[in-house]
Amino acid sequence: MLPFRSTVAGIAWPAIVSTPGATLLALLFQLEQSQWLAPAELAERQFRQLDVLAEFLWQNSPFYRECLSAAAWIPGRRFDAALWRELPILKRATLQSCRTRLIVENSPKAHGRPVEYATTGSLGMPVRGLGNELTSFFASALIARNHLWQRRDLSGKFAAIRSKVESRSHADWGRVESACFVTGPAAVLNSSVEVDSQLDWLQGEAPDYLLTHPVNLRSLLIRARERAVRVPSLRELSTFGAMLPVDLRALAREVWQLPMSDIYSSEEFGNIALQCPENPGTYHVQAENLLVEIVDENGAPCAAGEIGRVLVSTLHNFTMPLLRYEIGDYAQAGAPCTCGRGLPVLARIAGRRRNMLRLSGGRSYWPSFPYEAIRPIAEFRQIQIIQHEVDTLEVRLVRAEPLSRETEQLLSAKLCEVLHGQFSIRYSYTESMMPASGGKFEDFISLVGAGI
């Protein structure tokens, strides 16, 4: 049973939680019910919320009034899937150039103060936007939902190694969790710390749960295998903030015999999709907070199994709404999940356009090469592949000394095999490769044409 936090003197059980905690519990109760709704019912409720938002924007946002007019929407008309697709797609460049026009000056006071966010600009196009205290509350509820889905013991110790944080210890898991639950302590470490020091820190902190970026987790696991380091207290590993490498779950099982969960998130929207608690590798879109579309290059909806562009729309942000915003990611639409939840499914987060490998003849795809297939040829701490031309790759390796020419040739042959092409490959060596400021590290980057 979850340990609820009582705030009334003399009352330990049943707990009487604080007003913010009670509101959070009320929303979690609704989310527990709504996740089982049929997909059509979920979509209907999303559009009813968007009707309310559109009515507000028609009166208060000249920018969105133009967009709604272009889609032939007028007050009183109700959205359906066909009408919704008539709204123009919001591009990142438009968000940058029209930021002030997207801000609604007289958003409802009940939604609280504006809350600013900023993206790291991994595409060279950083953006700043606004949510509010209400959108932050919805984000908090989805964080709590993820803890519940992954069946975490909140009395345990939570640790995070991530970017843009101050290294420190906390008495609880944070403002979100402690609003209504009694939790164990938490500890945070900035991911800029060297990997060996991170392992030493983990052993000293002895957490039950670890959250970090995928590339950082890979480095931790590889170094832990080299040093035979174990953290016996750990029960689960969790990742966020970047595309999950296809073989990272297997590496976690091999090195530490631990399960993994992953989160698809962004600075603009918070948690977009959470890993299904019954089917690891399947992601459920958080449809109570966002409308997510997977569309092809012509804007048509993708069928299950198809990969397309990710469009995200906020349902509750009346301060600076983003409707049909092209976030820059590609994902694979999924079939309904066998767990029974009606929440839309993403079968795979493919990555960004610049992470696509270009092949001769115009073919392209997102490479997913298992590290363990190439590691027997050459040990390395980290690898990054840059495609400079259709037939030219640069392989950057972090290792103590360069490979021999013979080993480079063997590795090149294996890479051509797993990447399904013939390439001229050159090697470069470095002592370390740091992720971008947002903690994202791209192990494959194409600089060919639209991949820039």
C-alpha positions as CSV (number, residue, x, y, z in Angstrom):
1,M,0.0,0.0,0.0
2,L,1.3,3.5,-0.9
3,P,2.5,5.5,2.2
4,F,0.3,8.6,2.0
5,R,1.6,11.8,3.7
6,S,-0.8,13.1,6.4
7,T,-0.6,16.8,7.3
8,V,-3.1,16.9,10.1
9,A,-1.6,16.6,13.6
10,G,-2.5,13.4,15.4
11,I,-3.8,11.7,12.2
12,A,-1.4,9.0,10.9
13,W,-4.0,6.7,9.3
14,P,-6.0,7.0,7.2
15,A,-3.9,10.0,6.1
16,I,-5.3,13.4,5.4
17,V,-3.1,14.9,2.8
18,S,-2.5,18.6,2.0
19,T,-4.7,20.4,-0.4
20,P,-2.1,20.3,-3.3
21,G,-1.6,16.6,-2.5
22,A,-5.4,15.9,-2.5
23,T,-5.7,17.6,-5.9
24,L,-2.9,15.5,-7.3
25,L,-4.5,12.3,-5.9
26,A,-7.8,13.4,-7.5
27,L,-6.2,13.8,-10.9
28,L,-4.3,10.5,-10.5
29,F,-7.6,8.8,-9.7
30,Q,-9.0,10.1,-13.0
31,L,-5.9,9.0,-14.9
32,E,-6.3,5.5,-13.5
33,Q,-9.8,5.4,-15.0
34,S,-9.1,7.2,-18.3
35,Q,-6.2,5.0,-19.3
36,W,-8.6,2.1,-19.9
37,L,-11.0,4.1,-22.1
38,A,-11.4,2.9,-25.7
39,P,-9.2,4.9,-28.2
40,A,-12.3,6.5,-29.8
41,E,-13.6,7.7,-26.4
42,L,-10.1,9.1,-25.5
43,A,-10.0,11.0,-28.9
44,E,-13.5,12.4,-28.3
45,R,-12.5,13.7,-24.9
46,Q,-9.3,15.3,-26.4
47,F,-11.3,17.1,-29.0
48,R,-13.8,18.4,-26.5
49,Q,-10.9,19.9,-24.5
50,L,-9.6,21.3,-27.8
51,D,-13.0,22.9,-28.5
52,V,-12.7,24.8,-25.2
53,L,-9.2,25.9,-26.0
54,A,-10.1,26.9,-29.6
55,E,-13.0,29.1,-28.3
56,F,-10.6,30.8,-25.9
57,L,-8.0,31.4,-28.6
58,W,-10.5,32.7,-31.1
59,Q,-11.2,35.5,-28.7
60,N,-7.7,36.1,-27.3
61,S,-5.0,35.1,-29.8
62,P,-4.8,36.8,-33.2
63,F,-2.2,34.2,-34.3
64,Y,-4.4,31.2,-33.6
65,R,-7.5,33.0,-34.9
66,E,-5.8,33.1,-38.3
67,C,-4.9,29.4,-38.0
68,L,-8.4,28.5,-37.0
69,S,-9.9,30.5,-39.8
70,A,-7.6,28.8,-42.3
71,A,-9.0,25.5,-41.1
72,A,-12.6,26.8,-41.6
73,W,-13.2,26.6,-37.8
74,I,-15.6,29.1,-36.3
75,P,-16.9,29.4,-32.7
76,G,-19.5,26.7,-32.0
77,R,-18.0,24.2,-34.5
78,R,-16.7,21.0,-33.0
79,F,-13.4,19.4,-33.9
80,D,-13.1,15.9,-35.2
81,A,-10.0,14.2,-36.7
82,A,-10.6,15.5,-40.2
83,L,-11.2,19.1,-39.2
84,W,-8.3,19.0,-36.8
85,R,-5.9,18.0,-39.7
86,E,-6.9,21.1,-41.5
87,L,-5.0,23.2,-38.9
88,P,-1.6,24.2,-40.3
89,I,1.4,22.4,-38.8
90,L,3.4,24.7,-36.5
91,K,7.1,24.6,-37.5
92,R,10.0,25.2,-35.1
93,A,11.1,28.2,-37.2
94,T,7.6,29.7,-36.9
95,L,7.8,29.2,-33.1
96,Q,11.1,31.0,-33.0
97,S,10.0,33.9,-35.2
98,C,6.5,34.3,-33.9
99,R,7.1,33.6,-30.2
100,T,5.6,36.8,-28.9
101,R,2.5,36.4,-31.1
102,L,2.0,32.9,-29.6
103,I,1.9,34.2,-26.1
104,V,-1.7,34.9,-24.8
105,E,-1.5,37.9,-22.5
106,N,-4.8,37.3,-20.7
107,S,-4.7,33.6,-20.0
108,P,-7.0,32.5,-17.2
109,K,-5.8,33.6,-13.7
110,A,-6.9,30.2,-12.3
111,H,-4.1,28.6,-14.4
112,G,-1.4,30.4,-12.3
113,R,1.7,32.2,-13.2
114,P,3.7,31.7,-16.4
115,V,6.5,29.2,-16.3
116,E,9.3,29.5,-18.8
117,Y,11.1,26.6,-20.5
118,A,13.9,26.5,-23.0
119,T,15.1,23.8,-25.4
120,T,18.8,23.0,-25.8
121,G,18.7,23.5,-29.6
122,S,20.3,20.2,-30.6
123,L,19.2,21.1,-34.2
124,G,20.8,24.5,-33.9
125,M,17.4,26.1,-33.3
126,P,16.8,26.6,-29.6
127,V,13.4,27.9,-28.6
128,R,11.9,29.4,-25.5
129,G,8.3,29.0,-24.5
130,L,5.8,29.4,-21.7
131,G,3.7,27.1,-19.7
132,N,2.0,27.9,-16.4
133,E,1.5,26.5,-13.0
134,L,-1.4,24.4,-14.2
135,T,0.6,22.8,-17.0
136,S,3.3,22.1,-14.5
137,F,0.7,20.4,-12.3
138,F,-0.3,18.1,-15.2
139,A,3.4,17.3,-15.8
140,S,3.7,16.5,-12.1
141,A,0.8,14.1,-12.3
142,L,2.4,12.2,-15.2
143,I,5.7,11.9,-13.2
144,A,3.7,10.4,-10.4
145,R,1.8,8.1,-12.9
146,N,5.1,6.8,-14.1
147,H,6.3,5.9,-10.6
148,L,3.0,4.0,-10.1
149,W,3.2,2.3,-13.5
150,Q,6.7,1.1,-12.8
151,R,5.6,-0.1,-9.4
152,R,8.4,1.7,-7.5
153,D,8.7,1.5,-3.8
154,L,8.5,5.1,-2.9
155,S,10.1,4.5,0.5
156,G,13.3,3.6,-1.3
157,K,16.1,5.9,-2.3
158,F,16.0,7.7,-5.7
159,A,19.1,8.9,-7.6
160,A,19.5,10.9,-10.7
161,I,22.5,11.6,-12.8
162,R,21.5,14.3,-15.3
163,S,22.5,17.6,-16.9
164,K,21.5,21.1,-15.8
165,V,21.3,20.3,-12.1
166,E,23.3,21.0,-8.9
167,S,24.8,17.9,-7.3
168,R,23.1,17.6,-3.9
169,S,21.1,15.4,-1.5
170,H,17.4,15.7,-0.8
171,A,15.2,14.5,2.1
172,D,12.6,13.2,-0.3
173,W,11.9,12.4,-4.0
174,G,10.8,16.0,-4.7
175,R,7.9,18.4,-4.6
176,V,5.8,16.2,-6.8
177,E,6.0,12.9,-5.0
178,S,6.1,14.4,-1.4
179,A,2.9,16.4,-2.0
180,C,0.9,13.3,-1.1
181,F,3.3,10.4,-0.4
182,V,5.9,9.6,2.2
183,T,9.1,8.9,0.2
184,G,12.6,7.9,1.0
185,P,15.6,10.3,0.3
186,A,17.0,11.3,-3.1
187,A,20.4,12.3,-4.5
188,V,21.3,14.2,-7.6
189,L,24.6,14.3,-9.5
190,N,25.5,16.5,-12.5
191,S,26.3,14.2,-15.5
192,S,29.4,16.3,-16.3
193,V,31.3,14.3,-13.6
194,E,33.7,11.7,-14.9
195,V,32.2,8.2,-15.3
196,D,34.5,6.6,-12.7
197,S,33.5,9.2,-10.2
198,Q,29.8,8.5,-11.0
199,L,30.3,4.8,-10.3
200,D,31.9,5.7,-7.0
201,W,29.1,8.0,-6.2
202,L,26.5,5.4,-6.9
203,Q,28.2,2.9,-4.7
204,G,28.4,5.4,-1.9
205,E,24.7,6.5,-2.2
206,A,23.4,3.0,-2.7
207,P,20.1,4.0,-4.3
208,D,17.2,1.8,-5.2
209,Y,16.4,3.6,-8.4
210,L,18.6,5.4,-10.9
211,L,17.4,7.9,-13.6
212,T,19.9,9.2,-16.2
213,H,20.4,9.9,-19.9
214,P,20.8,6.8,-22.2
215,V,24.3,7.6,-23.3
216,N,25.4,8.2,-19.7
217,L,23.9,4.9,-18.7
218,R,25.8,3.1,-21.4
219,S,29.0,4.6,-20.3
220,L,28.3,3.6,-16.7
221,L,27.5,0.0,-17.6
222,I,30.5,-0.4,-19.8
223,R,32.8,1.0,-17.2
224,A,31.1,-1.0,-14.5
225,R,31.8,-4.2,-16.5
226,E,35.4,-3.2,-16.9
227,R,35.9,-2.5,-13.2
228,A,33.5,-5.3,-12.0
229,V,31.6,-2.7,-10.1
230,R,28.2,-3.6,-8.7
231,V,25.5,-1.6,-6.9
232,P,23.5,-4.3,-5.1
233,S,20.9,-1.8,-3.8
234,L,19.7,-1.0,-7.3
235,R,16.3,-2.3,-8.4
236,E,15.6,-0.5,-11.7
237,L,17.3,1.8,-14.2
238,S,15.4,4.5,-16.0
239,T,16.3,6.7,-18.9
240,F,15.0,9.9,-20.5
241,G,16.0,12.8,-22.7
242,A,17.3,11.0,-25.8
243,M,16.6,8.1,-28.1
244,L,17.1,4.7,-26.4
245,P,19.8,2.5,-28.1
246,V,18.3,-0.8,-29.2
247,D,20.7,-2.9,-27.1
248,L,20.8,-0.9,-23.9
249,R,18.2,-3.0,-22.1
250,A,20.3,-6.1,-22.9
251,L,23.4,-4.4,-21.6
252,A,21.7,-3.5,-18.3
253,R,20.6,-7.1,-17.9
254,E,24.1,-8.4,-18.6
255,V,26.1,-6.1,-16.4
256,W,23.7,-5.5,-13.5
257,Q,20.8,-7.9,-14.1
258,L,18.4,-5.0,-13.9
259,P,15.2,-4.0,-15.7
260,M,15.0,-0.7,-17.6
261,S,12.2,1.7,-18.2
262,D,12.3,4.7,-20.6
263,I,10.5,8.0,-21.0
264,Y,9.9,9.9,-24.2
265,S,9.9,13.6,-23.1
266,S,10.8,17.1,-24.2
267,E,11.3,20.5,-22.7
268,E,8.2,21.8,-24.4
269,F,5.8,19.1,-23.2
270,G,7.3,17.1,-20.4
271,N,6.4,13.4,-20.5
272,I,5.0,12.7,-24.0
273,A,4.9,8.9,-23.7
274,L,5.7,6.5,-20.9
275,Q,6.9,2.9,-21.2
276,C,4.1,0.4,-20.8
277,P,4.4,-1.4,-17.4
278,E,3.4,-4.7,-19.0
279,N,5.2,-4.5,-22.3
280,P,8.7,-2.9,-22.1
281,G,9.7,-1.2,-25.3
282,T,6.1,0.0,-26.0
283,Y,5.3,3.6,-25.2
284,H,1.9,4.9,-24.3
285,V,1.1,8.5,-25.3
286,Q,-0.1,10.6,-22.4
287,A,-3.4,11.4,-24.2
288,E,-5.0,13.1,-21.2
289,N,-2.5,15.9,-21.5
290,L,-1.4,15.9,-25.1
291,L,-2.7,15.0,-28.6
292,V,0.1,13.3,-30.5
293,E,0.0,12.6,-34.3
294,I,2.4,10.5,-36.4
295,V,2.2,11.8,-40.0
296,D,4.0,11.1,-43.2
297,E,5.8,13.7,-45.3
298,N,2.5,14.8,-46.9
299,G,0.8,15.2,-43.5
300,A,-1.4,12.1,-43.7
301,P,-1.7,9.9,-40.6
302,C,0.6,7.0,-40.4
303,A,-0.8,3.5,-40.0
304,A,0.5,1.1,-37.3
305,G,4.1,0.1,-38.2
306,E,4.8,3.2,-40.2
307,I,7.4,5.8,-39.2
308,G,6.5,9.5,-39.5
309,R,6.9,12.9,-38.1
310,V,5.8,13.6,-34.5
311,L,3.3,16.4,-34.1
312,V,2.3,17.4,-30.5
313,S,-0.5,19.6,-29.3
314,T,-1.1,20.9,-25.8
315,L,-4.6,20.4,-24.3
316,H,-4.3,22.6,-21.3
317,N,-1.8,25.4,-22.0
318,F,-3.8,28.6,-22.4
319,T,-0.6,30.8,-21.9
320,M,1.3,29.8,-25.0
321,P,-0.4,26.9,-26.8
322,L,1.5,24.8,-29.3
323,L,-1.0,23.2,-31.7
324,R,0.2,20.6,-34.2
325,Y,3.8,21.5,-33.3
326,E,6.4,19.5,-35.3
327,I,8.8,18.7,-32.5
328,G,11.5,17.4,-34.9
329,D,11.3,13.7,-34.0
330,Y,10.3,10.7,-35.9
331,A,8.4,7.8,-34.3
332,Q,6.8,4.5,-35.4
333,A,3.0,4.3,-34.9
334,G,2.0,1.3,-32.9
335,A,-0.9,-1.1,-32.8
336,P,-3.2,-1.3,-29.7
337,C,-1.3,-2.6,-26.7
338,T,-2.0,-6.1,-25.3
339,C,-2.1,-4.5,-21.8
340,G,-5.6,-3.3,-22.6
341,R,-4.9,0.4,-22.2
342,G,-6.6,2.6,-24.8
343,L,-3.8,5.2,-24.8
344,P,-2.2,5.6,-28.2
345,V,0.9,3.5,-28.8
346,L,4.4,4.4,-30.1
347,A,6.3,1.3,-31.1
348,R,9.6,3.1,-31.4
349,I,11.1,6.5,-31.1
350,A,13.3,6.6,-34.3
351,G,15.1,9.9,-33.7
352,R,15.6,13.1,-35.7
353,R,16.0,13.5,-39.4
354,R,19.7,14.2,-39.0
355,N,20.1,10.8,-37.4
356,M,19.1,9.0,-40.6
357,L,21.7,7.2,-42.6
358,R,21.7,8.1,-46.3
359,L,22.5,5.3,-48.8
360,S,23.1,5.4,-52.5
361,G,20.0,5.4,-54.6
362,G,18.2,7.7,-52.3
363,R,17.4,5.2,-49.6
364,S,17.6,6.2,-45.9
365,Y,16.9,4.8,-42.5
366,W,17.6,5.2,-38.8
367,P,20.6,2.9,-38.1
368,S,20.4,0.7,-35.0
369,F,23.7,-1.1,-34.7
370,P,24.3,-3.3,-31.6
371,Y,27.5,-2.3,-29.9
372,E,28.1,-5.8,-28.8
373,A,28.4,-6.9,-32.4
374,I,31.4,-4.6,-33.0
375,R,33.0,-4.7,-29.5
376,P,34.7,-8.1,-29.9
377,I,36.7,-6.5,-32.7
378,A,37.8,-3.4,-30.7
379,E,37.3,-2.3,-27.1
380,F,36.3,1.3,-26.7
381,R,34.6,3.5,-24.2
382,Q,32.4,5.4,-26.6
383,I,31.7,5.6,-30.3
384,Q,30.1,8.2,-32.6
385,I,29.7,7.9,-36.4
386,I,29.5,11.0,-38.6
387,Q,28.3,10.6,-42.2
388,H,30.0,13.3,-44.2
389,E,29.0,12.0,-47.7
390,V,26.8,9.2,-48.9
391,D,29.8,6.9,-49.1
392,T,32.0,8.4,-46.4
393,L,31.9,7.9,-42.7
394,E,34.0,9.2,-39.8
395,V,34.2,6.9,-36.8
396,R,35.1,8.7,-33.6
397,L,36.3,6.5,-30.7
398,V,37.1,7.1,-27.1
399,R,39.9,4.8,-26.1
400,A,43.4,4.9,-24.6
401,E,45.3,4.5,-27.9
402,P,44.5,4.3,-31.6
403,L,43.6,0.9,-33.2
404,S,46.0,-0.8,-35.4
405,R,45.5,-0.5,-39.1
406,E,44.5,-4.2,-39.3
407,T,41.9,-3.7,-36.5
408,E,40.5,-0.6,-38.2
409,Q,40.0,-2.6,-41.4
410,L,38.2,-5.4,-39.5
411,L,36.0,-2.9,-37.7
412,S,35.2,-1.1,-41.0
413,A,34.1,-4.4,-42.6
414,K,31.8,-5.1,-39.6
415,L,30.3,-1.6,-39.7
416,C,29.6,-1.9,-43.4
417,E,27.8,-5.1,-42.6
418,V,25.6,-3.8,-39.8
419,L,24.9,-0.5,-41.6
420,H,24.0,-2.3,-44.8
421,G,26.2,-0.3,-47.1
422,Q,29.7,0.2,-48.5
423,F,31.5,3.1,-47.1
424,S,35.0,4.7,-47.0
425,I,35.7,4.9,-43.3
426,R,38.2,7.0,-41.5
427,Y,39.0,7.0,-37.8
428,S,39.6,9.7,-35.2
429,Y,40.4,9.3,-31.5
430,T,39.6,11.5,-28.5
431,E,39.8,11.2,-24.7
432,S,36.1,12.0,-24.2
433,M,32.9,13.0,-26.0
434,M,30.5,15.1,-24.0
435,P,26.8,15.2,-24.8
436,A,25.1,18.5,-25.6
437,S,24.0,20.8,-22.8
438,G,20.6,19.0,-22.6
439,G,22.3,15.7,-21.9
440,K,21.6,14.3,-25.4
441,F,24.3,12.4,-27.2
442,E,23.8,11.3,-30.8
443,D,25.9,8.2,-31.7
444,F,25.0,8.7,-35.4
445,I,24.8,12.0,-37.2
446,S,24.3,12.5,-41.0
447,L,25.6,15.7,-42.6
448,V,24.2,14.7,-46.0
449,G,21.6,17.0,-47.5
450,A,18.6,17.3,-45.2
451,G,20.4,15.4,-42.5
452,I,22.1,18.6,-41.3
